[in-house]
């Protein structure tokens, strides 16, 4: 029997996967070489003509359709980039605006995003202790500027543009003139602020900030030393909202459900409810919704024993996100890390599972955590090094020492909030919650102080490409 040619697609699933990859590839290339309207128009015309002529040939039809999906992705990102304004008609700004997101609090200022009727979203900086909240209506005056790109490797203008923020207001004066906005979101943010206040009252600083980061995805007020320690040890992800982070947390929720006597299917639904509750609690930020979708897909695949065959669902989720906001792929490092970490779990974890976990049954749940972490880290490593210029040598050890403790800290922190109205019990819970939190900060500090914990590395774009080519070859070979 003759060997089937590699380009012959055998199933609808493979054809669908080809279309998804084509759309994502077009979005990727278009983010570097946008504005090629003539090329896109000619390609579209030639593609349609060729499709009509070659329609009877199934293989040709499929690959021409894949080419049209590629052009669709390219055109989608080009249209989004063309909307970025090139000039400011009037630098002086005075208008009534609406705060459309919860202000991001830093050490000595707050980042506030407002929406005006004439210019769309604008970013400005308010004083650290200003009383400004989502839904506030402000009278804002200032000078408009375009975001400034101070770093050649980071396009700050397009990073903000992906969220449709095209201007920054400087030298601002503002005052609150009313309230308006989604009532549900207003109440969620008020509830979130109350939780932060409870944590700040019961847990000392900086462990209080760590608990807020774990439960609420909040890391803006971290002290610089703790930020540096987490960065050098590769632990920043535990307080970031990512598909990997949510997968780890949900995996522990599934274990908790099983320990409580639930079936695996019931434990899966408990974990999904935990993900939904977490996203609601932190106010539906886009990053959390994306991470929740990716994490839920991985959980679903693990529940059904189809982790290695869930790439279509994951790529479909990514393609839909990019269809809505194509700028995420290049200009949102959070999206890149979340998506790649989830891909790592989908593709690499089953390989580790086959070669290690099933052979060494005594690894158990700790082994699963180790290889989930390793799978994600391998996939995100070149992106981290390329964007941040540093490589954490001690990352794997730090994650192994700290990740198993994170769910305990979160559970005790959650119980502390629930029973905060009971003075004696809340004090006991605060003390119990403090222990794993201080363990995490001390271990991070201890490991970060090792001279070789992190090294500065310059990783070129071609190096990133080579890494993923070799990684893809390895996965294909092992499958």
N, C-alpha and C positions, 0 to 999 in steps of 0.2 A: 504494500500500500504506500503510495507516494506521500512524503512528508508535507504537511500543510504549511503553506507559506506564512511567514510571521505577520504579514500585514492583513491577512484575512481575519476579519472580526467574526467570532463564532456566535456571539449572543447579543441580545438587545442591551444587556447590562454593559457589555464592553463598548457598544456603540454609544450609549448614553455617557459613559465615562469619557470617551473620546471628545464628545461635544462639550462636556463640562471643562475638560482640560484645555480645549481650544479657546473657549471663551475667557478663561482665566489667563491663558498665555497672551491673548490679544490685549487684555487689560494691562498686563505687566509690561509688554513692549510699548504699548501706547502711552504709558506713564513716563517713558523716557523720550519717545519720539512722537509727541503729540502735534496736532495741527497739520497733519499730512492729508488735507482734504482731497487733493487731486488723486493721491495714491488710493485713498479709501474709495472714492467714487469710481475710479477705473477698476479697482479690484472687485467692487460690488457688481458692476456691469458685466465684467468678464466672468465672474463667478456664476451669476444668474444665467448667462448665455450658455456657459459650459454645462451647468446643471441641466438645462433643458435638453441640450444635444445628447448628453450622456446618460439621461434618465434610465434607459433600459439596463444599463450596467450597474448592478447593485453596489459593487465595491467603489467604483468611481463616484457614484451618487453620494455615498457616505462620506468620502474624503472631501468632496466639494462642499457638502453641507458643513463639515467640520471647518473648512476654510472660511465659510460665511459666518460661522459662530466666532471664529478668530477676529474677523473684521468687525463684527458686532461689538465685541469686547473693546477693541481699539477705538471704535467710534464713540463708545459710551464714555471712556475716560477722556477722550479729546473734547467732548462736549462739556464735561464737568470742568476741565481745566480752562476752557475758553471763557467761562463765566467769572473768572477771577478778574476784578477791575484793574486796569493799568494806570489809572490816574484818579486823583481826588478833585472833584469839581469845586468843593468849598472846604477848606481845612478847619474853619471855625464851626463848631457844632453846638447847638442849643436846642434840645428837644425833650419831650416827655417819652420815657422809655420804660420797658418792663423787664424785670429780672427774670430770666428764663431758665436758670439753673441754680442749684444750691451753690453759693459762693465757696470757693476752694481756699481754705485758710492755711496760710504759711506762718512762719515765725513772726514776721513783722508787717505783713500785709495780707489782703484778701484779693483773689482773682474773681472778678464779677463779670458775668456775661449778660448783656442786656440786648433787647431787640427794639429797634426803632422802626417806625412806619416807612421811612424814606430810604434807609441804608441797610436794613437787615440787622444781623448780629454784630455787636461791638464789644470788645474786651476793654475793661479798665481796671485800675488797681485802687482799692479802698484801704483805709487804715485797718490795722489788725483787729481792733476791738469795735469797729463800726457795727451798728445794728442794721444789717442789710440781709434780707432773706429772699428765697424764691417767692415770686408773686408780688413783690413790692413794685409799686409804680414810682419812678424817680424823675425828677427834673434834673437833667444832666447837661452840664456845659463843659466844653474842653476843646482841645486841638486834636484833629484826626491825623493819624499817621498810618502808613502801611507797616505791617510787622517787619522787623529788621532781621536779616539772616546774618548772624554774627559768626557762625561756624560753617565752614565749607561742606562738612559732612552732614549737616542737619538743616533742612529747608524749613525754617520756622513759619514762613509765610504760607506754604502749602500745607503744613501740619495744621495750622488754624483753619485754612480754607476747606479742609476735609469736613469740618463741622460748620461750614458756611459762615465763618468768622473772617471778614476781610479787612477790618479796621481795628486799630487800637486808639483809645482816647487818652491823651496825656494832659497834664495840668488841669485836672478836672475839679469841678465844684458840683456837688449834688445834694439834693434833699428829697426826703420821702414825701410824696403827695397823695398816696393812696395804696390800695391793694387790689390785685386782680390776678387771676390765674386759675389753674386746675385745683379745685378744692381738695381732691384726693391726694395729689402730690404735696400740697401745702401741709396737710395733716401728717403725711408720711415723714416729711422733713422735720416737722415739729417733734414727732415721736422719736426720730433719729437723734435730734438734739438733746432730748431728755435722756436718752440712753447714754450719750456722751457725758452728760452731766453726772449721771449715776456712777459711771466708770471713773470719772475724775475725782469724785468724792470718796470712793471706796478703795481705789488702787493708787499707789504713789507713782509719780513720774520717774522714769520714762516708761515703766511697765504699763501704765494706763494708756499711753499712746499705742503701744504694741497690741493691747487687747482691742482698742478701737479699730486698729488696722485689721486684725483678724476677723472681727465680727462685722465691721462696716466698710472694709476696704479703704480706710482712711490712713494716709501716711504723710500728709502735708506738713504736720507739726512735729514730725520726728526730729529729735536733736541730731545735729550734724554728725556727732560721733557714732550714734546708732545707725544712721544712714550709711556711713562709711563702712562700719563693721558688716552690715548686711550685704553691702555691695561687694566687699572683698571676699566674702564667704559664699556668694551666690545664693543668698537667702531672700533677696528682695521680693521674689515671687510669692512668698507666703502672705504678704499683705497687699498683693496686687490681685486684681480680679482677672483671672485667666482661665482658659479651658482646662489647663493642666491642674491649676489650683483647685478648681471646682470639682474636677474628677477625683482628686485625692480626698477632698473633704467628703464627697458623696460616697466614695468607696468605704470610708470609715462609718458613714451613716448606714450603709448596707450591712457592714459587720455588726453594728449595734443592733439593727433590726433582727439579724439572725440570732444574736446572743439573747435577745428578748423573746425568742421563740417564733419569729415570723418565718414564713417560707421565703425562698430567694426572690420570687416574683413580688411578694408583698414588701420585702425589704427594698426592692428596686423602687417601688412607688413611694416609699418613705423617703428615700434619697432624693427623688425628683421633687417631692413636696418641700424638702429641705432646701433645694436649689431655688425653687420658686420663692420661698419665704425669704431667703437671703437677698435675692434680687429686689423684691418688694421693699425689704428693710432699708436697703441703701439707695432707694429712690429711682429705680429703673434706668441707671445710666446705660448708654449704648454699649459700652465695653462689657458691662455685666450681662446684658441680654445676649450679646454675641457669645460670651464665654459660657453662659448657661445653656445655650443651644448646643454648642460643641461638647460640653461636658455631659449633657443628657444623651446625646447621640452615642458617645463612648459607653456610657452606662447601659444603654439599651443594647448595644452590640455585645457587651460583656454578659448581660443577662441571658441573651439568646445564644451565647456561645459562638458569635459570628464577628468577633472583633476584627479578624483579618479580612473580612469581606464587607466591611462597612464604609469603604472609601467613597462609594457613590453617594451615600447619604451625607457624609462630611463635605465632599466637594460640592454637592448641590447646595448645602447650607452656605458655604463660602461664596459660590456663584451668585446666589440670591442676595447676599449682603453686598457683593461687589456691583451687582446690577443696580441696587439702590444707592450705593455710595462707592463708586469705583476708585476713589482716591485712597481708600483704606489700604489697598495692597502695597503701595510704595511709601505712603506718607504717615502711616500709623504703625509704629513699632509694636505697640500693644497687640494689634490685630495679627501682625506677623508672628509674634511669639506665641500667642494663644493658638493660632491655627497650626503652626509648625509643631508645637508641643503635643497637640492632639493628634496630628499626623504621626508623630513619633510613637505615641501609645498604640495607635491603630496598626502601624506597620512593623515596628521593632519589638514591641512587647510580646506578640505571639511567637517570634523567633526565640527570644529569651525564655519564654514559657516552655517551648518545645525542648530546648537544649539544657535548661537548668532546673526550672521549677518542678517539672514532672519527674526528672531524674532524682532530685534531692527533695523529697517530700517534707523533710524536716524544716525547710525554709519557711513554709506556712505563710501567714499573712505578712510577716516582716519581709519575706522574700518578694512577695508581690509588690510591696511598697518600694523596695530597693530597685526592682527592675522597671516599675512604672516611672520612678524618678530618673533612672539611667536612660530609659527610652526617650523621655522628654528632653533631657539635658543634651543628648547627642544631636537631636534635631535643631535645637535653638542655639547651640554653642556658636556657630559662625556668625549668626545675626547679632548676638550679644557682643562678640568681640569686634565685629565691624562697626557697630553703632557706638559702643562705649569705650573701645580701645583698651580693654583689660580682660585678662583671662584669670578666673578664679581656679587655682590649682587644687584648692581644698574644698571645692564646692560639694563634691559627692559625699565626703566624710561629714561635712556640716549638715547636709540634708539628712543623712542617715541618723545623725545624733538628735536632730531637732524635729524633723517631720512627724515621727511617731508621737511626739508630745503635743503637737499643735491641736489635734482634736480634743485632747483632755483639757487644754487651756480654754478652748472655745466652749466646751460643754460647761465647765465650771463658771466661765464668764457669763454664759447664757443663764445659768441657774441664779447667779448673783443678781442679774437684772430682774428676773422673774420674782425673786423673793427679797428685793431691795426694801420693801415696805415692812419687813420683819427685822428689827434692829439686831438682835442677837444672832439669828441665823445668817443674816447678810454679812455680819462681821466674820463669822466662821467661813462662809463661802469666799469672802474677799481674801482671807488669809490663804485658803486652799488654792484659789485661782492665782494668787501672787506667786506661789511656789513654781509652777511650770513656766510662768512668764519670766521670772527672774533667772530660771535655769536657761531659757532660750537666749536672753540678753547676755548672760555671762559666758555661755558657750560661744556665742557669736563673737564677743569681745576677745575671748581667749584665743580663738582660732585666727581672728583677724590680725592679732598682734604678732603672729608668726611672720617673719620677714618674707618668706616665699609664698605666703598665702595667695597673693594675687600679683600678676606681672603685667606690665604694659606691653601690649602687642598691637602691631599695625597689620591689619588683615585686609588686603585689597579685594575689590569686587570679583576679580577672576578667581581668587582663592575661595570665596564663598561659592562660586559656580562649580569649581572643581570638587569641593566638599560634597555638594548635593549630587553631582554626577556619580562620584564614587559610592556614596550612600545608596543611591538608586540602584546602581549595579549590584551592590551587595544584597539588597532586599530582593531584587529580581532573581538573583542566583540562589538565594536560600528558599525562595518560594517555588 
